[in-house]
Structure formats: C-alpha cells, structure tokens
Amino acid sequence: MSCLKFSAILCLLVSLNAVAQEKVEKFTSKECLMSNFETSVTRGELFGLMQRTLTIKKEVCQLSILNKKSFFETDYKIDVCREPIHMKVTVRGTLDVYKRDRSCDSRTQSEFCDFWSKLKSDLQDQGLIFATGEREKLSTAHGKVYCSYLLLNKYLGKGVLFSKYNDPSDIYEDNEIQKRSNPKKVKLRKESPKKEKAPSEELGMPQGRF
C-alpha cells in the first residue's frame, strides 16, 4: 500500500511540474523582443518539384526575413526599435527602403502597404500554417515565427516603436489572428410564438350555429 501511495504522489508531482513548465514557457512581450533565434520553414510546391523556404533571423530588435521560392528571393530587414518606421526590401539584388506614413487598409495605395501585405501573407501562409510546435513557446519554430509576426504587426502594422530599455507594448493586443480565432458570440432574439387563427377566422366565416 505504501508503495502505491508513493507512486501516486510521484505521478502527481511530475504532472504538476509539467503543468508549471507549460505555463512558464509561454513567452511574454519582453521575452519575445529580447530573444535571439533563427528558424526556417520549408514546404514543397508543384508536387515537390519546387521548394519554398521562409528563414527568420532575429537579434533583439533586428529581424531578417528571407522568403525564397525557386530562384526568386525577397529579403526583408526590419529594426523594430528604429524610427522612422520602415523596412528595407531587397528584390533581385536591388535594395529599396519603404517608410510608413499612414495606416494600411483596403483603400490605401502605397509601396509600403504592398510590401507589408506581402510580408504578412508570407508569415501567415508559409510560417504560421506550416511551422512545427506550439506557437506560445519560443523553443519551437512555430513560436519563433509567431513572435516575429506579433512584433512586426505592431511595428509595421500599428506604427508602434519598441525599445529594449523600456517595457514593450503588449504584442498580443489588437492581434488579428486571435480576433479571428475567437469570434464574438451573437445573441439571437427569441421570437414569441404566434397564435394560430382558427379556420373560421381566417376565412371570415361567422362562428356559431346556422
């Protein structure tokens, strides 16, 4: 009996320790900003005849994102702690700088918004969908892509400047992916049941005896 009790207590302690580690490993805004990592996500296209690779290198505020499809490459360099808010984009060996001068929406037409829309699409479709592991852990490829996406969504999308010397803005706030994954509940109004009319009332016939 004593052995069984000891085994049960040991299992309970192991379970509690695993749960505690799960909670501790979920990264905060500060941990995401101050992290250094490199990760790649590769997938095949056209029945495996072509490969598409998304590579992310991060050193605190500086992010380098390379999206390579066959012989075509797009390289993004972004420093989320530097103003004015901008990104450096290299396409076919030509480097251009695009500054953010307004928020981007469906009516905005600018080269900055075009490249930000493309980068965001690459991070979502290539990275967040195909990266392995849990997204809340910086130890996984999914977590590294998610951290990069959240920082860039704040810096390029919302115009928020970061600093490694101050507490960063909440990167989880105003996150479009979380909003879509947690739709608001819509309350439906209950209609009161309608009273059915007697056949004689509908036809306009007099009631009673003839």
N, C-alpha and C positions, 0 to 999 in steps of 0.2 A: 504493500500500500504506500509506504514511504517513497519507494522508487517511482510509483505512478504520480504521486503528488509533485515530486521533484521534476519529473519530465514535463508535467503540465505547466508548472511555474516557469521552467526554462523556455518552453514554447511561447508562453505569454510574453516573457521579456524580449525574446527575439522578434516577435510580432510588433511590440511597442517600439522597439529600436528601429525597425524597418519603417514604420509609420512616421517616426520622428525624423528620420533621414529624408523621407519623401517631402515632408513639409519644409525642412531646412533648405533643400536643394532648389526649390523654386526661386528663380532669380528675381531680384528687385531692380528698380530703375538704376540705382547706383552701381550695382554689380554688373549690370549689362553695359553701362557706359564705360566702366573702368576695366573691362575684360579685354584680354588679348587672345585671339584664336585664328585659326584657318580651317576652312572646311570646303568640300566640293560635293556637288550633286550631279551625277551623270545618268542620262537615260538615252535609250535608243529610239531612233525615228526611222520611218520608211522600212519597216520590217527588220530593223537592226543594221541597215546599210549605212546609216548616218548616226553620229553621236552628238549629243548636245550636253555641254558641261557648264555649270554655274559654279564659279570659285569665289569665295569671300575671304578676304584677309582683313583682320581688324587689330589695330593697335590703339587702344583707348579711344580717342576722338576720331581717328582716321580710319576710313573704310575704303578698301579697294575691291571692286566687284567686276569680275570678268565673265562675260557671257559669250561662250564660244560655240558656234554652230558650223560644223564642217570647216571651211576656210574663212568664214566670216566671224569677226570678233568685234565686240563692243566693250570698251573698258571705261569704268566709272571710277573717279577719285573724288571722295567727299570727306570733308573735315567738319564734323557737326559742332565743333567748338570755335569755328572761324566765321567772321562776318566780312562782307555781306554774304547772305545765304546764297550759295551757288554750288555748282558741280562742274567738274572737269570731265569731258567725254572725249574719248579717242576712238574714231571710226576710220578704218582703212589707213591708219598711220597719221591721221590729221587730228590734232588736239584743238578743241574749242571749249570755251567757258560760257556757261549759261547761268545768269543771275535771276533770282526770284524777285519779281517786282509786284506781284499780286497773287492772290489765291487762285488755284486752278479749278475750274468746273467745266461743264459741258459747253458753255458759251465762250470760254477763254481760249484765245488762239495765240500761242507763243511757242517758240522753240523749247524754252524751259519746260513748259507744261507737257509738250510732246515727249521729251526725253524722260521726264519724271513718270509719265503714264506708262511708257515702255519699261522703265526700270521696275516700277511697282508690279507690273504684269509679270515680268520675268521672275521676280522674287516670289510672287504668289504661285504662278503656274509651274515654274521649274523647281523652286526651292521648297515652299511650304507644303506643296502637294506630294513631292517625291522624296524629301529628306526623311531619314530614318530617326526613330527615337521620339521621346516626349518633347513637346515644344517648350515646356516650362523649365527645362534643365539645360544649363549651358554646357554640360558634358556631352550632349548629343548634337548631331548635325542639325536636327530639326530645331533645337533650342538656339543654336548659333544663328541660323537663318532667321528665326523669329525675333531674336534680339536685334539683329541688323535691320529687319523690316520695321520694327517699332521705333527705333531711333530715327531712321530715315523718314518715316511717316510724320514724325514730329518736326524734324528739321526742314525737310523739303516740302512736305505737305501742309504743315500748320505754321511754318515760319518761326519755330521755337529754337533759340540758340542755347546750346549746352555749355557747361563749364566743369572741368574736373576738380575745381577748387570749391564749388558750391553744390548743395543738394540739387540734383537734376529735377526737371519737371517729370510728372508722372507719365511714363511712356504708355501705360495701359489705358489712360484716359482718352476718350474720343477715338478709340480703335475701331475701324470699320469692320474688321473681321469678327470681333467679339459682338458687335451690334447685330451683324447678320446671323451669327450663330445663336443669339439669344433674342429671338423675336418677341415683341410685346404681345401680351395676351389681349385679345379683343373680346369684350363682353357683349354678348348678344342679348337683345331685349326680348323678353318673353311676351308674346302676344296673347292677350286674353282671348279665350275661346269664344267664337261667335255662336250666338244662339241660332239654332236651326228653326226656320219657319215651317209651320205646318203646311201641308199641301194646299189646304183650303185658303190659307192666307196668301200664298204665292200666286194662285190662280185667280184671286179676287172673288172667290165664291162665298156666299153667305153661309155662316155656320148655323147649326141647329136643324130642327125638323122642317120639312117642306109641307 
